[in-house]
């Protein structure tokens, strides 16, 4: 009897862990070129480059693959999170503006982020930028973003520069969001040995698990409670 109880308990724990902590037949990391139409799938997330327009010191043109997007899956207390990081395709910066530059450095990027087959909903978005600049110029390097929900309506904005980070945005869970980013490096007025480098832009999205996963977890916990009570009585 004890062996049967132990086997059942182990099975319940394995089931709960499998539902809450493991992605469904998906990789934990994927890198794609930052070109319109490219898609990365990790865990229960699908990220699509819906639009990409780049002005790297000159006139604006469609993104050609000089930049990349890496989607990385992680877990916090059983919940899935995916971080989408934009950087140079060879590990270099997005923008590298030097003294004397007067050109336009701007990346217009629209990402579609959705869940797979109704597996939960997106509940939050956090934004971060990395790079370097003189203290006086840190606010000229960063990203501004509007987030739209499943129905297309705006549900919030995010702004982050080297001078100040963005406050994470939480919202009513959405099956799909559109993150419309304006990534900028404004070198006008650079003098001396100053340089303004935008190395990467990262955004992390949080997922609310689908109801079925929660039910399985609660059922498993209840089953373990029953088993413990039976052992005490025995």
C-alpha positions in Angstrom: 0.0 0.0 0.0 2.8 2.4 0.9 4.6 1.7 -2.4 1.3 2.4 -4.3 0.8 5.7 -2.5 4.4 6.7 -3.2 4.0 5.8 -6.8 0.8 7.8 -7.1 2.3 10.8 -5.3 5.3 10.8 -7.6 3.0 10.5 -10.7 1.0 13.5 -9.5 4.1 15.6 -8.9 5.5 14.7 -12.3 2.2 15.6 -14.0 2.0 19.0 -12.2 5.6 19.8 -13.1 5.1 18.7 -16.7 2.0 21.0 -17.1 3.3 24.0 -15.2 7.0 24.0 -15.8 7.6 22.6 -19.3 6.9 24.2 -22.7 4.8 22.2 -25.2 7.2 20.8 -27.8 9.1 24.0 -28.3 12.7 25.2 -27.9 13.8 27.4 -25.0 15.7 29.9 -27.3 15.5 30.9 -30.9 17.3 33.6 -33.0 15.8 35.0 -36.2 17.0 37.8 -38.5 15.1 41.0 -37.9 13.2 41.0 -41.2 9.5 41.4 -41.7 7.6 38.1 -41.7 10.2 36.2 -39.6 8.8 34.3 -36.6 10.3 32.8 -33.4 8.4 30.2 -31.3 9.5 29.4 -27.8 7.4 27.7 -25.1 3.8 28.8 -25.6 4.8 32.1 -27.2 5.0 33.1 -30.9 6.8 36.3 -31.8 6.5 37.7 -35.4 8.3 40.6 -36.9 5.3 42.4 -38.4 7.2 45.5 -39.6 10.8 46.6 -39.6 12.2 49.9 -41.0 15.8 50.9 -40.3 17.7 54.2 -40.7 21.3 53.5 -39.6 22.9 56.9 -40.1 21.2 57.5 -43.4 17.8 57.2 -45.2 15.2 54.7 -44.0 14.8 51.3 -45.6 13.3 47.9 -44.9 15.4 45.9 -42.4 17.8 43.6 -44.4 19.1 41.2 -41.7 21.9 43.3 -40.1 20.0 43.0 -36.8 18.6 39.9 -35.1 16.0 39.0 -32.5 16.6 36.3 -29.9 13.6 34.9 -28.0 14.5 33.3 -24.7 12.1 31.3 -22.5 12.3 31.3 -18.7 10.1 30.4 -15.7 9.3 32.3 -12.6 7.2 30.3 -10.0 5.9 28.1 -12.7 4.8 30.9 -15.0 6.3 31.3 -18.5 8.2 34.4 -19.6 9.8 35.2 -22.9 12.4 37.9 -23.5 12.8 39.2 -27.0 16.3 40.9 -27.4 17.2 43.0 -30.5 20.9 43.5 -31.3 23.4 43.4 -34.1 23.2 40.1 -36.0 27.0 39.5 -35.3 26.7 40.5 -31.7 27.4 44.2 -32.4 25.3 47.2 -31.4 22.1 48.3 -33.0 23.5 51.8 -33.4 26.9 53.3 -33.0 26.8 57.1 -33.4 30.2 58.9 -33.4 31.1 62.6 -32.9 30.2 64.6 -36.0 27.4 62.2 -37.1 24.3 64.2 -38.2 22.4 61.3 -39.8 19.2 59.6 -38.7 19.5 56.6 -36.4 16.1 55.1 -36.0 14.5 51.7 -36.0 10.7 51.4 -36.4 9.7 47.9 -35.2 6.3 46.2 -34.8 6.2 42.9 -33.1 3.2 40.6 -32.8 3.3 38.5 -29.7 0.7 35.8 -29.1 0.1 32.6 -27.3 -0.2 29.2 -29.1 -3.5 27.5 -29.4 -5.1 29.5 -26.6 -2.5 28.4 -24.0 -2.9 31.2 -21.5 -2.7 34.9 -22.1 -0.1 37.6 -22.0 -0.3 39.7 -18.8 2.7 42.0 -18.7 5.5 43.7 -20.6 8.8 45.1 -19.4 11.4 47.0 -21.4 15.1 47.5 -21.0 18.0 49.0 -23.1 21.7 48.7 -22.9 24.5 50.8 -24.3 26.8 53.7 -23.4 26.8 57.5 -23.7 28.0 60.5 -21.9 25.7 61.3 -19.0 24.4 64.4 -20.8 23.4 62.3 -23.8 21.9 59.2 -22.0 18.3 60.4 -22.6 19.0 60.5 -26.4 19.4 56.8 -26.6 16.5 54.5 -26.0 13.0 53.3 -27.1 9.4 54.5 -27.0 6.6 52.0 -27.3 2.9 51.7 -27.7 1.3 48.4 -26.8 -2.0 47.4 -28.4 -4.2 44.5 -27.2 -6.0 41.7 -29.0 -8.8 44.0 -30.3 -6.3 46.6 -31.6 -6.9 49.2 -28.9 -4.0 50.8 -27.0 -3.4 49.3 -23.5 -0.3 51.2 -22.5 3.0 52.8 -23.3 6.6 52.1 -22.3 9.6 54.4 -22.5 13.2 53.5 -21.6 16.5 55.3 -22.2 20.0 54.9 -20.9 19.2 57.5 -18.4 16.0 55.9 -17.0 14.4 52.5 -17.2 10.7 51.8 -18.0 8.2 50.9 -15.3 6.9 47.4 -16.2 3.4 47.4 -17.8 0.6 45.1 -16.6 -2.7 44.8 -18.2 -5.8 42.7 -18.6 -4.6 39.3 -20.1 -4.5 39.3 -23.9 -4.2 36.4 -26.3 -2.2 38.7 -28.6 -0.5 42.1 -28.3 1.2 44.4 -30.8 4.3 46.1 -29.6 5.1 49.2 -31.7 8.6 50.4 -31.0 10.5 53.5 -32.0 14.1 52.7 -31.2 16.4 55.8 -31.4 19.9 57.1 -31.2 20.0 60.9 -31.6 23.6 62.0 -32.1 23.0 65.7 -33.0 25.4 67.9 -31.0 28.0 65.2 -30.2 31.5 66.7 -29.7 34.9 65.7 -28.7 35.3 62.0 -28.1 31.7 61.4 -27.2 29.9 58.4 -28.7 26.3 57.2 -28.3 26.0 53.4 -28.5 22.7 51.5 -28.4 23.8 47.9 -27.8 20.5 46.1 -27.3 16.8 46.5 -26.6 15.1 43.7 -24.6 11.4 43.2 -23.7 10.0 40.5 -21.4 6.5 39.3 -21.7 4.7 37.3 -18.9 2.1 34.6 -19.5 -0.9 33.7 -17.4 -1.3 29.9 -17.7 -4.4 28.4 -19.3 -7.2 27.4 -16.9 -6.6 23.7 -17.6 -3.0 23.9 -16.2 -4.3 25.5 -13.0 -6.9 22.9 -12.6 -4.4 20.1 -13.0 -2.1 21.7 -10.5 -4.9 22.2 -7.9 -6.1 18.7 -8.5 -2.6 17.3 -8.0 -2.2 19.3 -4.7 -5.6 18.1 -3.5 -4.7 14.5 -4.3 -1.4 14.7 -2.3 -3.4 16.1 0.6 -5.7 13.2 0.6 -2.8 10.7 0.4 -1.1 12.4 3.4 -4.3 12.1 5.5 -4.7 8.5 4.6 -1.1 7.8 5.7 -1.7 9.5 9.1 -4.8 7.4 9.7 -3.0 4.2 8.8 
